[in-house]
Amino acid sequence: MVIFDKEYELVENYNDAFNEEEFLDKCTDYFESFDYIVGDIAYSKLRLKGFNTPNNKNFRDINDYKNIDKYIKENCAYGCKYFILKRK
């Protein structure tokens, strides 16, 4: 999948959460600089969050890709559907 002229791959799709049309409607150029995009669905609404690897110039501790699992456990509704896209 190409987003903002960058290729991404779907690396996790928990409970079949990924809907390309819904994602493309929600995704803005804000997410262009992220190495990972996490989408979670709660109350029928898609929420997106970006994460980076340490070699990304926009890297900050708060968006460290190593915290994706922690983010899902602590900031998403319990058992919610979610997906993870990784930039190739």
Backbone as JSON, one array per atom type, in Angstrom:
{
  "sequence": "MVIFDKEYELVENYNDAFNEEEFLDKCTDYFESFDYIVGDIAYSKLRLKGFNTPNNKNFRDINDYKNIDKYIKENCAYGCKYFILKRK",
  "N": [[0.85, -1.17, 0.0], [0.57, 2.2, -0.84], [1.22, 5.22, 0.68], [1.24, 8.63, 0.82], [3.33, 8.69, -1.07], [5.03, 6.77, -0.06], [5.83, 3.41, 0.67], [3.94, 1.1, 2.51], [3.46, -1.73, 4.66], [1.07, -4.04, 5.84], [1.44, -5.21, 8.95], [0.24, -6.27, 11.15], [-3.06, -7.28, 11.87], [-5.32, -7.28, 13.81], [-8.19, -8.98, 14.67], [-9.31, -8.47, 12.16], [-9.24, -5.68, 11.6], [-8.38, -3.76, 9.74], [-9.45, -1.54, 7.31], [-9.15, -0.4, 4.26], [-10.32, 1.8, 2.85], [-11.6, 3.3, 4.89], [-9.34, 3.87, 6.44], [-7.77, 5.45, 4.64], [-9.47, 7.64, 4.38], [-9.27, 8.74, 6.91], [-6.56, 9.17, 7.43], [-4.1, 11.65, 7.46], [-1.74, 14.11, 6.16], [-0.17, 14.52, 8.35], [0.74, 12.09, 9.32], [2.72, 11.37, 7.61], [5.48, 11.34, 8.2], [5.95, 9.2, 9.88], [7.21, 5.98, 10.84], [5.71, 3.8, 11.57], [2.23, 3.2, 11.65], [-0.45, 3.02, 13.74], [-3.66, 1.8, 14.06], [-6.65, 1.89, 15.86], [-9.84, 0.61, 16.8], [-12.64, 1.66, 18.43], [-15.84, 1.85, 19.8], [-16.91, 2.05, 17.25], [-15.27, 3.86, 15.94], [-12.4, 4.94, 14.23], [-9.11, 5.38, 15.3], [-5.95, 6.9, 14.99], [-2.4, 6.54, 15.43], [0.98, 7.53, 15.36], [4.27, 6.09, 15.15], [7.85, 5.89, 15.58], [11.13, 4.71, 14.51], [14.37, 4.71, 16.13], [16.24, 5.81, 14.3], [14.87, 7.66, 12.8], [14.48, 11.07, 12.04], [12.51, 12.43, 13.38], [12.14, 11.12, 15.73], [11.0, 10.53, 19.02], [10.87, 9.79, 22.5], [8.25, 9.33, 23.3], [6.99, 8.42, 21.01], [8.23, 6.06, 20.34], [8.72, 3.13, 18.53], [8.96, 0.76, 19.91], [7.17, 0.93, 21.93], [4.67, 0.27, 21.04], [3.09, -2.04, 21.71], [2.64, -1.52, 24.42], [1.21, 0.88, 24.2], [-1.12, -0.07, 22.94], [-2.13, -1.77, 24.94], [-2.48, 0.0, 27.12], [-3.74, 2.36, 26.23], [-5.79, 1.84, 24.49], [-9.12, 0.6, 23.96], [-10.07, -2.26, 25.81], [-9.5, -5.33, 24.26], [-10.05, -4.33, 21.75], [-10.33, -3.93, 18.16], [-7.46, -3.71, 16.08], [-4.79, -2.43, 14.0], [-1.52, -2.55, 12.48], [0.6, -0.7, 10.54], [3.59, -0.73, 8.68], [6.27, 1.17, 7.5], [8.02, 0.44, 4.55]],
  "CA": [[0.0, 0.0, 0.0], [1.34, 3.43, -0.93], [0.63, 6.34, 1.4], [2.13, 9.79, 0.71], [4.47, 8.27, -1.88], [5.86, 5.82, 0.68], [5.18, 2.1, 0.71], [3.69, 0.52, 3.83], [2.91, -3.07, 4.67], [0.23, -4.37, 6.99], [2.18, -6.23, 9.69], [-0.69, -6.9, 12.09], [-4.45, -6.93, 11.58], [-6.02, -7.98, 14.88], [-9.65, -9.06, 14.49], [-9.68, -7.94, 10.85], [-9.54, -4.26, 11.83], [-7.98, -2.85, 8.68], [-10.35, -1.22, 6.2], [-8.34, 0.57, 3.5], [-11.08, 3.01, 2.54], [-11.75, 4.05, 6.14], [-8.01, 4.36, 6.81], [-7.38, 6.54, 3.76], [-10.31, 8.79, 4.72], [-8.85, 9.28, 8.21], [-5.13, 9.47, 7.44], [-3.73, 12.96, 6.92], [-0.31, 14.26, 5.94], [0.5, 14.48, 9.66], [1.33, 10.76, 9.51], [3.7, 11.15, 6.54], [6.85, 11.14, 8.69], [6.03, 8.08, 10.81], [7.62, 4.66, 10.34], [4.61, 2.89, 11.88], [0.93, 3.81, 11.93], [-1.32, 2.1, 14.46], [-5.07, 2.18, 14.05], [-7.5, 1.08, 16.74], [-11.26, 0.9, 16.62], [-13.47, 1.54, 19.62], [-17.12, 2.54, 19.62], [-17.06, 2.21, 15.8], [-14.46, 4.98, 15.46], [-10.99, 4.65, 13.99], [-8.16, 6.34, 15.86], [-4.62, 6.62, 14.47], [-1.24, 7.05, 16.19], [2.22, 7.26, 14.67], [5.45, 5.69, 15.92], [9.08, 5.93, 14.79], [12.34, 4.01, 14.94], [15.35, 5.7, 16.59], [16.98, 6.47, 13.22], [14.01, 8.67, 12.18], [14.81, 12.38, 12.59], [11.39, 12.88, 14.22], [12.01, 10.19, 16.85], [10.87, 11.0, 20.4], [10.57, 8.66, 23.38], [6.8, 9.1, 23.36], [6.53, 7.7, 19.82], [9.16, 4.96, 20.07], [7.98, 1.97, 18.03], [9.02, -0.3, 20.92], [6.06, 1.13, 22.85], [3.38, 0.01, 20.39], [2.3, -2.98, 22.52], [2.25, -0.79, 25.64], [0.16, 1.81, 23.79], [-2.35, -0.83, 22.71], [-2.62, -2.26, 26.22], [-2.81, 1.05, 28.08], [-4.48, 3.48, 25.68], [-6.87, 1.4, 23.62], [-10.17, -0.15, 24.64], [-9.72, -3.67, 26.01], [-9.98, -6.25, 23.23], [-10.47, -3.63, 20.52], [-9.68, -4.27, 16.9], [-6.4, -2.78, 15.74], [-3.87, -2.83, 12.94], [-0.23, -1.87, 12.47], [1.24, -0.53, 9.24], [5.02, -0.44, 8.79], [6.85, 1.68, 6.27], [9.07, -0.45, 4.01]],
  "C": [[0.9, 1.24, 0.0], [0.55, 4.56, -0.27], [1.63, 7.48, 1.34], [3.43, 9.42, 0.01], [5.46, 7.36, -1.15], [5.1, 4.51, 0.78], [5.11, 1.58, 2.14], [3.19, -0.9, 3.65], [2.11, -3.27, 5.95], [0.91, -5.51, 7.74], [1.34, -6.91, 10.76], [-2.09, -6.38, 11.8], [-5.34, -7.69, 12.55], [-7.54, -7.85, 14.71], [-10.13, -8.38, 13.21], [-10.06, -6.46, 10.92], [-9.32, -3.38, 10.62], [-9.03, -2.76, 7.57], [-9.66, -0.1, 5.43], [-9.08, 1.87, 3.24], [-11.23, 3.89, 3.78], [-10.41, 4.65, 6.57], [-7.62, 5.56, 5.95], [-8.21, 7.8, 3.99], [-9.81, 9.5, 5.98], [-7.41, 9.77, 8.22], [-4.85, 10.81, 6.76], [-2.21, 13.02, 6.73], [0.49, 14.35, 7.24], [1.26, 13.17, 9.84], [2.43, 10.45, 8.49], [5.09, 10.81, 7.06], [7.02, 9.92, 9.6], [6.43, 6.77, 10.12], [6.53, 3.61, 10.55], [3.35, 3.72, 12.1], [0.06, 2.73, 12.56], [-2.73, 2.65, 14.42], [-5.84, 1.28, 14.99], [-8.94, 1.56, 16.6], [-11.98, 0.62, 17.93], [-14.72, 2.38, 19.4], [-17.32, 2.94, 18.15], [-16.29, 3.4, 15.23], [-13.01, 4.55, 15.33], [-10.14, 5.78, 14.56], [-6.77, 5.93, 15.38], [-3.54, 7.23, 15.37], [0.01, 6.63, 15.43], [3.36, 6.94, 15.62], [6.66, 5.7, 14.99], [10.17, 5.04, 15.37], [13.36, 5.08, 15.33], [16.11, 6.42, 15.46], [16.14, 7.5, 12.45], [14.3, 10.02, 12.83], [13.72, 12.94, 13.5], [11.18, 11.99, 15.45], [11.94, 10.94, 18.17], [10.51, 9.78, 21.24], [9.08, 8.32, 23.37], [6.27, 8.33, 22.14], [7.51, 6.62, 19.38], [8.36, 3.72, 19.65], [8.0, 0.8, 19.01], [7.87, -0.2, 21.92], [4.69, 0.84, 22.22], [2.52, -0.94, 21.23], [1.8, -2.31, 23.79], [1.11, 0.18, 25.33], [-1.17, 1.07, 23.62], [-2.96, -1.29, 24.03], [-3.14, -1.16, 27.12], [-3.71, 2.16, 27.53], [-5.63, 3.11, 24.76], [-7.9, 0.62, 24.44], [-9.79, -1.64, 24.7], [-10.34, -4.53, 24.91], [-10.38, -5.6, 21.92], [-9.75, -4.18, 19.29], [-8.58, -3.25, 16.66], [-5.56, -3.33, 14.6], [-2.59, -2.02, 13.07], [0.3, -1.89, 11.04], [2.69, -0.14, 9.46], [5.53, 0.07, 7.46], [7.99, 0.77, 5.83], [10.36, 0.31, 3.77]]
}
